[in-house]
Amino acid sequence: MAHYLLAVHGPAEMNEFGNYGSKEEMEEAFATTGAFNDKLKADGYWVFAGGLEPASTATVVDGQGERPIVTDGPYLESKEVLGGFWVIDAPDLDVALKLAAEGSKACRGKVEVRPFQGLA
Amino acid sequence: MPEGAAAVERVFREEYGRLIASLVRRFGDIDVAEEAAGEALVTALEKWPASGVPPNPGGWLTTTATHRAIDRLRRETLRDSKHQAALMAYDDTPHDPTGPVEDDRLRLIFTCCHPAIASDAQVALTLRLLGGLTVAEIAQAFLVPETTMAQRITRAKRKITAAKVPYRVPEAADLPERLGSVLAVLFLVFNEGYLASGEGDPVRVELTAEAIRLARILRTLLPGEPEVTGLLGLMVLIEARRQSRVRQGQLVPLDEQDRAGWDERLVAEGHALVRECLAINRPGRYQILAAINAVHTDAPTAADTDWSQVVALYDRLVRIDPSPIVALNRAVAVAELDGPDVALALVDRLPLSGYHPWHVARADLLRRLGRSVEAKDAYDAAIAATQNSAERAYLRRKRGELV
């Protein structure tokens, strides 16, 4: 088995319904995503998952110098940012890609699949 | 190179795909497989010229390479026991019963042509691992520096390992789609050979031959897939006309070719393959293209061509693939049936000004309609957009003949 990050990217600027067009759309996406999460757990692929607060809430810390330097904002200024992710445990890339397709449909966003070197 | 060594290299090249594929299954790692195969070649070069090629050279190479790989992994086990032990144990169990066929090469070609691999890397990996071409040969064929090609192949192999691209034939439900990318890779290799870009040879026989060889292997592995048969038929029927297709560095169009120069054996094989497709009756893109080429190669002279049949086949192709490129090829056939004016009206509607065959078709239709001034412009655009030296020479001649 191997671990994969399924990362969901979305616009940095969100409206009151997150990345969605309306309240109903947002609630529906939450419901389908919740159902997908349940399926991942039931089928044994689940490791960890979560949605992130907007990138504007991010803080960058550089601790390489003598004193840590703390900066407000995300590391990269861009229009598209990481909005949430799953970490899954799957036998190979084909399984990971199939799950990513289901997750993408559930959360209504594109999903980037990336293998972990290993998991601590 | 002494004759013995040349014979060894030839056998090695023929056996390479099978050898690598079986080593990848055994050791689960492409780099281990390639190194072991290379060491087996060195041993063969030492022994065979003196002792002769063994009766089963493929088996000999596989056994030798497997021993070399195990020796190497044992040595390295001392350094990194956990990782290497995992490699050694990779495939001692029976294969997952996921694929309909168990041939190692078939698994490997689906890995090489996996949609998660960039398409230029799919082509390169397939030629390297299944075809046994060297990185230098592949780089030369695709006109890129050897270091670029080496990086492309290395990057793809790293992704296969890191992302665990599976080494397996896709399940039946996914097979048609995944097979599509394998067939597309083989046809891409063939086309680059048949109408080579750049200033070198207008035809690269090593690429057309390799694409046909790999399609033959694929057909023996998947005999029930008519699109594989269709692609092989298509390539064989195009290849049959190769000798007549270039004369004194100029491309010779189909209607001007010396049909006596066509390879009768390949024409007969192609026709048999098309008949086999018709009997299965599950038409697809490559089968229809093969059938169109069968109509052309069936005509004793260009004037005997059954154009209504060709147009009817293109009509079926348009329903499967409504792309403007198919519509362009259909229009060229319509010109023979309904006249160049009807065809030109179809061609002019297509959004293909960046595609050189569109300019070639327009130039030819305008010339036949006697619209010389416009035809000259169209030939100029076609010459500027054409990469193939023989085709450019042909277009220059046609333009020069206009008054």
Interface residues (C-beta under 8 A of the other chain):
Chain A: A2 Y4 P91 D92 L93 D94 A96 L97 V113 R114 P115 Q117
Chain B: H114 A116 A162 A163 K164 V165 P166 R168 P170
